[in-house]
């Protein structure tokens, strides 16, 4: 029995996957908030959370949201005008 005769450990993608991620929320390209969310969050839920954030609402108050850009697992950018 020797260590050099043993097989190399197998990689398990499910064990290495993150359960939560930090979603960066931007307003007009500037970081305004960071949220801890589930790693499998979809675009609609991410945009809803971003627009519901009190820190984001202070920058969008009284302004129309023209566009939201979602990069899966990374960020939501809210463009107001």
C-alpha positions as CSV (number, residue, x, y, z in Angstrom):
1,X,0.0,0.0,0.0
2,X,1.5,3.3,-1.1
3,X,0.0,6.7,-1.7
4,X,1.5,7.0,-5.2
5,X,-0.6,3.9,-6.3
6,X,-3.9,5.4,-5.2
7,X,-6.3,7.1,-7.7
8,X,-6.6,10.8,-7.8
9,X,-9.7,12.2,-6.0
10,X,-12.7,12.8,-8.3
11,X,-14.2,16.3,-8.7
12,X,-17.8,16.8,-7.7
13,X,-19.3,20.0,-9.2
14,X,-22.3,20.0,-6.8
15,X,-20.1,20.1,-3.7
16,X,-18.1,23.0,-5.1
17,X,-21.1,25.1,-6.2
18,X,-21.9,28.2,-4.2
19,X,-25.3,28.4,-2.5
20,X,-25.4,32.2,-2.2
21,X,-23.8,35.0,-4.2
22,X,-23.3,38.7,-3.8
23,X,-25.5,40.6,-6.3
24,X,-24.2,44.1,-7.0
25,X,-26.8,46.7,-7.6
26,X,-25.9,49.7,-9.7
27,X,-27.9,52.9,-10.5
28,X,-26.7,54.6,-13.7
29,X,-23.4,52.6,-13.5
30,X,-22.5,53.4,-9.9
31,X,-22.6,50.8,-7.2
32,X,-25.4,51.6,-4.7
33,X,-26.0,48.3,-2.9
34,X,-24.9,44.7,-2.5
35,X,-27.4,41.9,-1.7
36,X,-26.8,38.3,-0.6
37,X,-29.1,36.1,-2.8
38,X,-29.5,32.5,-3.8
39,X,-27.1,31.4,-6.6
40,X,-30.0,30.3,-8.8
41,X,-31.9,33.6,-8.7
42,X,-33.7,34.4,-12.0
43,X,-33.7,37.8,-13.8
44,X,-37.2,38.9,-12.7
45,X,-36.5,38.2,-9.0
46,X,-33.2,39.9,-9.2
47,X,-34.7,43.1,-10.7
48,X,-37.5,43.0,-8.2
49,X,-35.1,42.8,-5.3
50,X,-32.9,45.6,-6.8
51,X,-35.8,48.0,-7.2
52,X,-37.1,47.1,-3.7
53,X,-33.8,48.0,-2.0
54,X,-34.1,51.1,0.2
55,X,-30.7,52.3,-0.9
56,X,-31.7,52.1,-4.6
57,X,-35.1,53.7,-4.0
58,X,-33.4,56.8,-2.6
59,X,-31.7,57.3,-6.0
60,X,-34.7,56.3,-8.2
61,X,-37.3,58.3,-6.2
62,X,-39.4,60.5,-8.5
63,X,-37.6,59.3,-11.6
64,X,-38.7,56.8,-14.3
65,X,-36.8,53.6,-14.7
66,X,-35.8,53.5,-18.3
67,X,-34.0,50.2,-18.4
68,X,-32.6,47.4,-16.2
69,X,-29.6,45.3,-17.3
70,X,-29.1,42.0,-15.6
71,X,-25.8,40.0,-15.8
72,X,-26.6,36.5,-14.3
73,X,-24.9,35.9,-11.0
74,X,-23.1,39.3,-11.1
75,X,-25.1,42.5,-11.1
76,X,-28.2,44.5,-11.9
77,X,-27.8,48.0,-13.4
78,X,-30.8,50.3,-13.1
79,X,-30.9,53.1,-15.6
80,X,-33.1,56.0,-14.6
81,X,-33.8,59.2,-16.5
